[in-house]
Amino acid sequence: MFEIEHPVMLAGMGGVSYHQLVAAVSEAGGIGTFGASTMRDGELAKEISALKTITSKPFGVDLLTALPQHLEQGIRDVVAGGARIFVAGLGVPRDVIDLLHSHNILVGSMCGKVRHAVAAVASGCDFVVAQGTEAGGHTGLVATMALVPQVVDAVSAQVPVVAAGGLFDGRGLAACLALGADGVWIGTRFIATIEARAVNGYKEALVASREDDTVISRSYTGKPCRVVRNEWTSYYEQHPEEIQTFPLQAIASSKAKVNHLGYPDGTQVDESREFYPAGQGAGAVHAILPAGQLVIDIVSQAEQILTQLGNFKKN
Ligand SMILES: Cc1cc2nc3c(=O)[nH]c(=O)nc-3n(C[C@H](O)[C@H](O)[C@H](O)COP(=O)(O)O)c2cc1C
């Protein structure tokens, strides 16, 4: 459906999934997706042009936005740039889906609950991403292991289901295929790659993190977001009444100089308080690797496991 070789999708991570990373994943046979939510006007168009100098493989764009004017400009760039897929964290209006379909662009929707997936399919989406609470970034409360098969039961007769949240290697891919998913959407593991865009200390923080070093906190944006636990999140754990609603808290964290998502590589930040969105899979990140190698490793490990399981069944 996406015209790709491997069912491995780079999550459209705001601040992280820019052209070098998107290209590396698409070139390796998966599909890279831009995280356009942190991009300023005109930046997505430039990023797509830069991508096309490196690869002619299919790519996607993820636009998580509550602002209609941002959505409109973003959609224009997605259409003009020739994206294969468009993914939205919030619901996509029916007329926008029709417009994208008229340009042969497939539309996906991020879902943290079964009913989100059912609504996305009813509004015309071509695939859904079932994202469990383990995921980095804004996230819900249902775990990947429980969510994926329930979303599969609800909608897979109509559209493909992609699994997300806490997946970082071929074991996760094989497991999600066993749960009935058609592929995986991976975020955190791809942050600790050479090609990912990241402010100072972000990639290293993931390498240093253990599986319980992340926390769901509203302290950076006002919405529940899984991040590396630090002094900022701990302060607000003690003072939840001081947290403002979205987007006021996002403005407050920017003003306090602890929220630099989307800033260029190498931006100096206070690493003890900075916004480092990350999932529970961070504990499995031990090195900063080339993204294409990760795709190949994930696929070959999954193939090996599935072959072994196939042999097990025959015996
Ligand atoms: C740094 C970061 C930024 C993210 N930004 C977005 C976003 O802009 N839009 C969106 O739909 N999801 C976003 N997500 C969620 C991812 O798309 C994805 O579902 C998640 O990373 C998968 O879980 P994992 O991190 O455990 O692999 C973000 C996640 C991270 C870690």
The ligand as a Tripos MOL2 file, in Angstrom:
@<TRIPOS>MOLECULE
LIG
   31    33     1     0     0
SMALL
NO_CHARGES

@<TRIPOS>ATOM
      1 C1         10.2320   13.5700   20.4370 C.3       1 LIG1
      2 C2          8.8930   13.0590   20.0750 C.ar      1 LIG1
      3 C3          8.0360   13.8810   19.3460 C.ar      1 LIG1
      4 C4          6.7910   13.4200   18.9430 C.ar      1 LIG1
      5 N1          6.0100   14.2420   18.1990 N.ar      1 LIG1
      6 C5          4.8360   13.7650   17.6850 C.ar      1 LIG1
      7 C6          4.0560   14.5910   16.8100 C.ar      1 LIG1
      8 O1          4.4000   15.7310   16.5250 O.2       1 LIG1
      9 N2          2.9220   14.0510   16.2840 N.ar      1 LIG1
     10 C7          2.5160   12.7590   16.5910 C.ar      1 LIG1
     11 O2          1.4870   12.3090   16.0580 O.2       1 LIG1
     12 N3          3.2340   11.9820   17.4410 N.ar      1 LIG1
     13 C8          4.3860   12.4500   17.9650 C.ar      1 LIG1
     14 N4          5.1400   11.6520   18.8090 N.ar      1 LIG1
     15 C9          4.7050   10.2660   19.0660 C.3       1 LIG1
     16 C10         5.2760    9.3710   17.9670 C.3       1 LIG1
     17 O3          4.6300    9.6390   16.7470 O.3       1 LIG1
     18 C11         5.1610    7.8660   18.2600 C.3       1 LIG1
     19 O4          3.8150    7.4700   18.3320 O.3       1 LIG1
     20 C12         5.8950    7.3970   19.4990 C.3       1 LIG1
     21 O5          7.1780    7.9600   19.5510 O.3       1 LIG1
     22 C13         5.9810    5.8710   19.4820 C.3       1 LIG1
     23 O6          6.4640    5.3420   20.6880 O.3       1 LIG1
     24 P1          8.0250    5.1090   20.9980 P.3       1 LIG1
     25 O7          8.5870    6.4740   21.2420 O.co2     1 LIG1
     26 O8          7.9990    4.2780   22.2160 O.co2     1 LIG1
     27 O9          8.6420    4.4230   19.8220 O.co2     1 LIG1
     28 C14         6.3760   12.1050   19.2680 C.ar      1 LIG1
     29 C15         7.2240   11.2880   20.0190 C.ar      1 LIG1
     30 C16         8.4750   11.7410   20.4190 C.ar      1 LIG1
     31 C17         9.3780   10.8210   21.2000 C.3       1 LIG1
@<TRIPOS>BOND
     1     1     2 1
     2     2     3 ar
     3     2    30 ar
     4     3     4 ar
     5     4     5 ar
     6     4    28 ar
     7     5     6 ar
     8     6     7 ar
     9     6    13 1
    10     7     8 2
    11     7     9 ar
    12     9    10 ar
    13    10    11 2
    14    10    12 ar
    15    12    13 ar
    16    13    14 ar
    17    14    15 1
    18    14    28 ar
    19    15    16 1
    20    16    17 1
    21    16    18 1
    22    18    19 1
    23    18    20 1
    24    20    21 1
    25    20    22 1
    26    22    23 1
    27    23    24 1
    28    24    25 2
    29    24    26 1
    30    24    27 1
    31    28    29 ar
    32    29    30 ar
    33    30    31 1
@<TRIPOS>SUBSTRUCTURE
     1 LIG1         1 GROUP 0 **** ****
